Amino acid sequence: MPYSITLLYAGLSGLLLLFLSFQVVALRRRYQVGLGTGDQPALERAVRVHANFCEYVPIGLVLLLAIEISGLLPGLVVHALGVMLVAGRILHAFGLSRSAGTTKGRFVGTLLTWLMILISALLAVGLGVGLMIGRFGAV
């Protein structure tokens, strides 16, 4: 069975990761910085945007896939979680790349990402326990 919903959001996440990586490389070339950030605020923000993406997206996608594999929730729920993850990371990247301070994009992006992970984690725990005790069928 193809897991087309997670496949879509994993693909979108991969494209976004490449875009963020390109931003870091372009700034490294501009400022001639091979390692670290060279005390360049724009490069430091780009590195943090990229790193933050790498810190949150893998667990988000693993949870998304686990929920989709379970087959116990409607596809619309899985899509909603995927949209939260990708939209959250785009908003966060946009907000943080503009300013190291608090921005609306950074705040809303972080909130969406955290909510997606929280909701997905709780769903995964609930579905996992339900499957173990036979609530959703035989294990």
C-alpha positions in Angstrom: 0.0 0.0 0.0 1.5 3.3 -1.0 1.6 6.0 1.8 0.9 8.8 -0.6 0.0 11.4 2.1 3.3 11.1 3.9 5.1 10.8 0.6 3.7 14.2 -0.5 4.8 16.0 2.7 8.2 14.2 2.8 8.8 15.4 -0.8 7.7 19.0 0.0 10.0 18.9 3.1 12.9 17.6 1.0 12.4 20.5 -1.5 12.3 23.0 1.4 15.4 21.5 2.9 17.3 22.0 -0.4 16.1 25.6 -0.6 17.3 26.3 2.9 20.6 24.5 2.2 21.1 26.7 -0.9 20.5 29.8 1.2 23.3 28.7 3.6 25.7 27.9 0.8 25.0 31.2 -1.0 25.7 33.2 2.1 28.8 31.2 2.9 30.1 32.0 -0.6 29.2 35.7 -0.3 30.9 36.1 3.0 33.7 33.5 2.3 33.0 31.5 5.4 33.8 27.8 5.2 32.8 26.8 8.7 30.7 28.4 11.3 29.1 31.8 10.7 32.0 34.2 10.6 30.1 36.6 12.8 27.8 37.3 9.9 24.2 37.8 11.3 22.5 36.8 8.0 24.6 33.6 7.8 23.9 32.8 11.4 20.2 33.1 10.9 20.3 31.0 7.7 22.3 28.3 9.5 19.8 28.3 12.4 16.8 28.1 10.0 18.4 25.1 8.3 19.3 23.4 11.6 16.0 24.1 13.1 14.3 22.5 10.1 16.6 19.4 10.5 15.8 19.2 14.2 12.0 19.1 13.9 11.0 17.7 10.5 12.3 14.1 10.9 10.2 13.4 14.0 7.2 15.1 12.4 7.5 12.9 9.3 8.1 9.7 11.3 4.9 10.5 13.3 3.0 11.3 10.2 4.0 8.1 8.6 3.2 6.0 11.7 -0.3 7.6 11.8 -0.9 7.0 8.1 0.4 3.4 8.3 -2.0 2.7 11.1 -4.9 3.3 8.7 -7.0 4.2 11.7 -7.6 7.9 10.9 -9.1 9.6 7.9 -6.7 10.9 5.3 -8.0 14.4 5.9 -6.5 14.2 9.5 -3.1 13.0 8.1 -3.2 15.8 5.5 -4.0 18.4 8.2 -1.0 17.3 10.2 1.2 17.4 7.1 0.1 20.9 6.3 0.8 22.0 9.8 4.3 20.6 9.6 5.2 22.1 6.2 3.4 25.4 6.8 5.0 25.7 10.2 8.5 25.2 8.9 7.9 27.7 6.0 6.6 30.3 8.3 9.4 29.7 10.8 12.0 29.9 8.1 10.5 33.1 6.7 10.3 34.8 10.1 13.7 33.8 11.4 15.5 34.6 8.1 14.1 38.2 8.4 15.1 38.8 12.1 16.8 37.1 14.9 14.1 38.5 17.2 10.5 37.5 17.7 8.5 37.7 14.5 5.0 36.7 13.7 6.2 34.1 11.2 8.7 32.6 13.6 6.1 32.4 16.4 3.3 31.0 14.3 5.7 28.6 12.6 7.0 27.3 15.8 3.5 27.0 17.3 2.2 25.0 14.2 5.2 22.7 14.3 5.0 22.0 18.0 1.2 21.5 17.8 1.7 19.1 14.9 4.2 17.1 16.9 2.1 17.2 20.1 -1.1 16.1 18.4 0.7 13.4 16.3 2.6 12.1 19.3 -0.7 11.9 21.4 -2.5 10.2 18.5 0.4 7.8 18.0 0.4 6.9 21.7 -3.4 6.5 21.7 -3.5 4.5 18.6 -0.5 2.3 19.7 -2.1 1.6 23.1 -5.4 0.9 21.4 -3.9 -1.6 19.0 -2.0 -3.3 21.8 -5.1 -3.8 23.9 -7.1 -4.9 20.9 -9.4 -1.9 20.8 -8.8 -1.5 17.0 -8.5 -5.1 16.1 -6.1 -8.0 16.6 -2.4 -7.4 16.9 
